[in-house]
């Protein structure tokens, strides 16, 4: 099931039905974009065990709300440029 999320075969249940999915461009994964607000998206990445950044070596999710990356605690993460 997890691989299906990264390939876009399965829409995660919390992604709104009107959001549009497409492959990510920077790493293997899938992104969901709000067609009514380009500042909102959720990106699912499969991870790369050879990536020098440890947090990118396993599957991870990037949430962008109103143009800002949001951490797991719901607050903005400053100085983080989200991957495509």
Secondary structure as GFF3:
##gff-version 3
##sequence-region A 1 84
A	DSSP	alpha_helix	2	7	.	.	.	ID=ss1
A	DSSP	beta_strand	20	23	.	.	.	ID=ss2
A	DSSP	beta_strand	29	33	.	.	.	ID=ss3
A	DSSP	beta_strand	41	45	.	.	.	ID=ss4
A	DSSP	three_ten_helix	54	56	.	.	.	ID=ss5
A	DSSP	beta_strand	60	65	.	.	.	ID=ss6
A	DSSP	beta_strand	68	70	.	.	.	ID=ss7
###
